[in-house]
């Protein structure tokens, strides 16, 4: 059987890539990272205190709702993390 001819690949010439200037509106505000980290840490500390004091603190009148407050702080941290660029 005859062997088919192989196609010659065209060599693309170097294509100059134009880089657009960085749009400053895409950058994160300077307050975002510190607030995000503080929110994570505050939520973690809130939950740890809740467990270590056998559900008496940080706010005794809330009872088990203290867990929701701790996870609320952590949720705020995750929400801010999605906006970090």
Biotite code that builds the C-alpha atoms (Angstrom):
import biotite.structure as struc

atoms = struc.array([
    struc.Atom([0.000, 0.000, 0.000], chain_id="A", res_id=1, res_name="UNK", atom_name="CA", element="C"),
    struc.Atom([1.322, 3.440, -0.808], chain_id="A", res_id=2, res_name="UNK", atom_name="CA", element="C"),
    struc.Atom([2.169, 5.666, 2.082], chain_id="A", res_id=3, res_name="UNK", atom_name="CA", element="C"),
    struc.Atom([0.137, 8.848, 2.220], chain_id="A", res_id=4, res_name="UNK", atom_name="CA", element="C"),
    struc.Atom([1.944, 12.123, 2.170], chain_id="A", res_id=5, res_name="UNK", atom_name="CA", element="C"),
    struc.Atom([2.166, 13.861, 5.471], chain_id="A", res_id=6, res_name="UNK", atom_name="CA", element="C"),
    struc.Atom([1.010, 17.399, 5.690], chain_id="A", res_id=7, res_name="UNK", atom_name="CA", element="C"),
    struc.Atom([3.556, 20.020, 6.399], chain_id="A", res_id=8, res_name="UNK", atom_name="CA", element="C"),
    struc.Atom([2.604, 22.123, 9.367], chain_id="A", res_id=9, res_name="UNK", atom_name="CA", element="C"),
    struc.Atom([2.657, 25.809, 8.846], chain_id="A", res_id=10, res_name="UNK", atom_name="CA", element="C"),
    struc.Atom([5.026, 27.504, 11.155], chain_id="A", res_id=11, res_name="UNK", atom_name="CA", element="C"),
    struc.Atom([3.257, 30.389, 12.773], chain_id="A", res_id=12, res_name="UNK", atom_name="CA", element="C"),
    struc.Atom([5.239, 33.521, 12.910], chain_id="A", res_id=13, res_name="UNK", atom_name="CA", element="C"),
    struc.Atom([5.826, 35.011, 16.289], chain_id="A", res_id=14, res_name="UNK", atom_name="CA", element="C"),
    struc.Atom([2.685, 36.772, 17.260], chain_id="A", res_id=15, res_name="UNK", atom_name="CA", element="C"),
    struc.Atom([3.260, 39.806, 19.379], chain_id="A", res_id=16, res_name="UNK", atom_name="CA", element="C"),
    struc.Atom([1.055, 39.685, 22.421], chain_id="A", res_id=17, res_name="UNK", atom_name="CA", element="C"),
    struc.Atom([-0.101, 43.047, 23.538], chain_id="A", res_id=18, res_name="UNK", atom_name="CA", element="C"),
    struc.Atom([-0.492, 43.312, 27.264], chain_id="A", res_id=19, res_name="UNK", atom_name="CA", element="C"),
    struc.Atom([-3.152, 45.643, 28.436], chain_id="A", res_id=20, res_name="UNK", atom_name="CA", element="C"),
    struc.Atom([-2.315, 47.880, 31.360], chain_id="A", res_id=21, res_name="UNK", atom_name="CA", element="C"),
    struc.Atom([-3.465, 46.638, 34.735], chain_id="A", res_id=22, res_name="UNK", atom_name="CA", element="C"),
    struc.Atom([-6.849, 48.004, 35.578], chain_id="A", res_id=23, res_name="UNK", atom_name="CA", element="C"),
    struc.Atom([-6.742, 49.237, 39.149], chain_id="A", res_id=24, res_name="UNK", atom_name="CA", element="C"),
    struc.Atom([-10.427, 48.519, 39.623], chain_id="A", res_id=25, res_name="UNK", atom_name="CA", element="C"),
    struc.Atom([-9.560, 44.796, 39.555], chain_id="A", res_id=26, res_name="UNK", atom_name="CA", element="C"),
    struc.Atom([-7.267, 45.051, 42.558], chain_id="A", res_id=27, res_name="UNK", atom_name="CA", element="C"),
    struc.Atom([-8.498, 44.346, 46.045], chain_id="A", res_id=28, res_name="UNK", atom_name="CA", element="C"),
    struc.Atom([-8.990, 47.214, 48.451], chain_id="A", res_id=29, res_name="UNK", atom_name="CA", element="C"),
    struc.Atom([-6.298, 47.444, 51.104], chain_id="A", res_id=30, res_name="UNK", atom_name="CA", element="C"),
    struc.Atom([-8.722, 46.696, 53.953], chain_id="A", res_id=31, res_name="UNK", atom_name="CA", element="C"),
    struc.Atom([-10.015, 43.401, 52.524], chain_id="A", res_id=32, res_name="UNK", atom_name="CA", element="C"),
    struc.Atom([-7.256, 40.989, 53.544], chain_id="A", res_id=33, res_name="UNK", atom_name="CA", element="C"),
    struc.Atom([-6.888, 42.200, 57.158], chain_id="A", res_id=34, res_name="UNK", atom_name="CA", element="C"),
    struc.Atom([-10.670, 42.105, 57.686], chain_id="A", res_id=35, res_name="UNK", atom_name="CA", element="C"),
    struc.Atom([-10.893, 38.663, 56.083], chain_id="A", res_id=36, res_name="UNK", atom_name="CA", element="C"),
    struc.Atom([-8.151, 37.197, 58.278], chain_id="A", res_id=37, res_name="UNK", atom_name="CA", element="C"),
    struc.Atom([-9.521, 38.889, 61.402], chain_id="A", res_id=38, res_name="UNK", atom_name="CA", element="C"),
    struc.Atom([-12.967, 37.469, 60.662], chain_id="A", res_id=39, res_name="UNK", atom_name="CA", element="C"),
    struc.Atom([-11.588, 33.935, 60.304], chain_id="A", res_id=40, res_name="UNK", atom_name="CA", element="C"),
    struc.Atom([-9.598, 34.224, 63.526], chain_id="A", res_id=41, res_name="UNK", atom_name="CA", element="C"),
    struc.Atom([-12.434, 35.834, 65.500], chain_id="A", res_id=42, res_name="UNK", atom_name="CA", element="C"),
    struc.Atom([-14.871, 33.111, 64.427], chain_id="A", res_id=43, res_name="UNK", atom_name="CA", element="C"),
    struc.Atom([-12.404, 30.384, 65.354], chain_id="A", res_id=44, res_name="UNK", atom_name="CA", element="C"),
    struc.Atom([-11.651, 31.945, 68.747], chain_id="A", res_id=45, res_name="UNK", atom_name="CA", element="C"),
    struc.Atom([-15.395, 32.408, 69.407], chain_id="A", res_id=46, res_name="UNK", atom_name="CA", element="C"),
    struc.Atom([-16.075, 28.700, 68.784], chain_id="A", res_id=47, res_name="UNK", atom_name="CA", element="C"),
    struc.Atom([-13.040, 27.550, 70.783], chain_id="A", res_id=48, res_name="UNK", atom_name="CA", element="C"),
    struc.Atom([-14.063, 29.671, 73.785], chain_id="A", res_id=49, res_name="UNK", atom_name="CA", element="C"),
    struc.Atom([-17.599, 28.302, 73.485], chain_id="A", res_id=50, res_name="UNK", atom_name="CA", element="C"),
    struc.Atom([-16.336, 24.713, 73.706], chain_id="A", res_id=51, res_name="UNK", atom_name="CA", element="C"),
    struc.Atom([-13.645, 25.293, 76.331], chain_id="A", res_id=52, res_name="UNK", atom_name="CA", element="C"),
    struc.Atom([-16.051, 26.986, 78.749], chain_id="A", res_id=53, res_name="UNK", atom_name="CA", element="C"),
    struc.Atom([-18.616, 24.217, 78.286], chain_id="A", res_id=54, res_name="UNK", atom_name="CA", element="C"),
    struc.Atom([-21.144, 26.468, 76.497], chain_id="A", res_id=55, res_name="UNK", atom_name="CA", element="C"),
    struc.Atom([-21.149, 29.229, 79.164], chain_id="A", res_id=56, res_name="UNK", atom_name="CA", element="C"),
    struc.Atom([-19.239, 31.927, 77.257], chain_id="A", res_id=57, res_name="UNK", atom_name="CA", element="C"),
    struc.Atom([-18.669, 34.178, 75.154], chain_id="A", res_id=58, res_name="UNK", atom_name="CA", element="C"),
    struc.Atom([-22.309, 35.339, 75.504], chain_id="A", res_id=59, res_name="UNK", atom_name="CA", element="C"),
    struc.Atom([-24.114, 33.277, 78.172], chain_id="A", res_id=60, res_name="UNK", atom_name="CA", element="C"),
    struc.Atom([-27.615, 34.383, 77.172], chain_id="A", res_id=61, res_name="UNK", atom_name="CA", element="C"),
    struc.Atom([-27.193, 33.042, 73.625], chain_id="A", res_id=62, res_name="UNK", atom_name="CA", element="C"),
    struc.Atom([-26.532, 29.468, 74.685], chain_id="A", res_id=63, res_name="UNK", atom_name="CA", element="C"),
    struc.Atom([-25.960, 27.216, 71.682], chain_id="A", res_id=64, res_name="UNK", atom_name="CA", element="C"),
    struc.Atom([-26.515, 30.132, 69.297], chain_id="A", res_id=65, res_name="UNK", atom_name="CA", element="C"),
    struc.Atom([-22.909, 31.084, 70.046], chain_id="A", res_id=66, res_name="UNK", atom_name="CA", element="C"),
    struc.Atom([-21.953, 28.446, 67.473], chain_id="A", res_id=67, res_name="UNK", atom_name="CA", element="C"),
    struc.Atom([-23.966, 30.285, 64.850], chain_id="A", res_id=68, res_name="UNK", atom_name="CA", element="C"),
    struc.Atom([-22.229, 33.552, 65.725], chain_id="A", res_id=69, res_name="UNK", atom_name="CA", element="C"),
    struc.Atom([-18.808, 31.899, 65.356], chain_id="A", res_id=70, res_name="UNK", atom_name="CA", element="C"),
    struc.Atom([-19.722, 30.345, 62.029], chain_id="A", res_id=71, res_name="UNK", atom_name="CA", element="C"),
    struc.Atom([-21.178, 33.690, 60.969], chain_id="A", res_id=72, res_name="UNK", atom_name="CA", element="C"),
    struc.Atom([-17.787, 35.332, 61.401], chain_id="A", res_id=73, res_name="UNK", atom_name="CA", element="C"),
    struc.Atom([-16.158, 32.515, 59.449], chain_id="A", res_id=74, res_name="UNK", atom_name="CA", element="C"),
    struc.Atom([-18.772, 32.881, 56.689], chain_id="A", res_id=75, res_name="UNK", atom_name="CA", element="C"),
    struc.Atom([-17.979, 36.581, 56.418], chain_id="A", res_id=76, res_name="UNK", atom_name="CA", element="C"),
    struc.Atom([-14.314, 35.622, 56.020], chain_id="A", res_id=77, res_name="UNK", atom_name="CA", element="C"),
    struc.Atom([-15.140, 33.219, 53.190], chain_id="A", res_id=78, res_name="UNK", atom_name="CA", element="C"),
    struc.Atom([-17.326, 35.799, 51.492], chain_id="A", res_id=79, res_name="UNK", atom_name="CA", element="C"),
    struc.Atom([-14.488, 38.308, 51.586], chain_id="A", res_id=80, res_name="UNK", atom_name="CA", element="C"),
    struc.Atom([-12.075, 35.640, 50.326], chain_id="A", res_id=81, res_name="UNK", atom_name="CA", element="C"),
    struc.Atom([-14.119, 35.278, 47.142], chain_id="A", res_id=82, res_name="UNK", atom_name="CA", element="C"),
    struc.Atom([-13.622, 38.993, 46.414], chain_id="A", res_id=83, res_name="UNK", atom_name="CA", element="C"),
    struc.Atom([-9.842, 38.899, 46.940], chain_id="A", res_id=84, res_name="UNK", atom_name="CA", element="C"),
    struc.Atom([-7.809, 39.399, 43.763], chain_id="A", res_id=85, res_name="UNK", atom_name="CA", element="C"),
])
